[in-house]
Amino acid sequence: MELAIRSRSTGFTRCSTRSPQPCTRCWKRCCASIASSLPRPGVAGARISPVRRRPARFVPLVLGLALLSAVGSACDDARDVAEQRFTPTTPGVLTVAVSLPAPGYWDVDSAGEPTGGFEYELAVALADRLDLELAWREVPFEQMVAGNLDGADLALSQISVTDERKSLLRFSTPYYESGAGVVAADDDDITDLATARDRSWGVVEGTTEEALVRDVIRPDNTTVFADETACVQAVAAATVEACLLDLPTALVIEQEVDGVATVARFLTREQWAVAMSPDAPTVDANVAAVDAAIRALDNSGAIDQFAAEWLDSRFARDPADLPVIEARL
């Protein structure tokens, strides 16, 4: 399924600085002055829906070297993005591969249209900085990590960078770091590897958590599920006794399923990044463009803001309060 969700309607773009006033040097050299009034080509058969804009935030004008330094840094970020060119498969449209359901990352309504989420907001911001419209295409996770994005320009779907995946995909600079969370019955007590090994486990196909259960926990019984929600529901139904997910997902989903809780964590410190096909003719330039955009969004605090709004605020508990299962990873 593919759905265009972002259509640029403004006739010009300007760089984003942390100054309350635009930087003249940045405005002239980094940003497009006047864009064409013709509409951009969309994705055939796609539905267009408006994307909400965040209200502008104003800060007091502060004079001095600190302000000049902040403005200069923002201008450098914007220039870095402007100097990179991303060439999408469909002219004017950034097509993103995503595996659904993905609560907290790609929230959708009853019609299946995106309504928000950490990676949804990141995708919108990337498309905006690359001066492209945004479309998304649903692709199974195990297919994406095997190197097949089904024609999408990139994948933005909680994909951890691993040596094996580097041989199949090209990755951007990381945008998030995550651990692994143990979801079990809310009265279960899994705090060490020996106890974990005694449980039956559920995992999601193709994930690094699947490998962790197989190679580190090594239980007698493991069941593979198609997605995280199905895995957690299996715990609630006592089909399996525990499920291993990336920690943010575990903390969000547990609030949606009765009788389960995130009871422990592994310190995997996995880094998530945007994945692209190495076979794309302009992959080097595309990776450089995405890297520049992610650095700019990180430096501006936008990525932290997306995480705070769509993940941290929905966590069932503080992840720092969870016991850590010690293991050689």
Salt bridges, closest charged atoms under 4 A:
GLU2 OE1 - ARG137 NH2 2.12
ASP76 OD1 - ARG79 NH1 2.82
ASP80 OD2 - ARG295 NH2 3.02
ASP107 OD2 - ARG314 NH1 2.61
GLU113 OE2 - ARG47 NH1 3.44
GLU121 OE2 - ARG52 NH2 2.55
GLU121 OE2 - ARG54 NH2 3.37
ASP128 OD1 - ARG6 NH2 3.06
ASP128 OD1 - ARG8 NH1 2.50
ASP131 OD1 - ARG8 NE 2.93
ASP131 OD2 - ARG40 NH2 2.94
ASP188 OD1 - ARG199 NH2 2.80
ASP198 OD2 - ARG199 NH1 3.69
ASP215 OD1 - ARG214 NE 2.96
GLU254 OE1 - ARG317 NH2 2.63
GLU256 OE2 - ARG314 NH2 3.84
ASP284 OD1 - ARG170 NH1 2.78
GLU309 OE2 - ARG52 NH2 3.73
GLU309 OE1 - ARG54 NH1 2.89
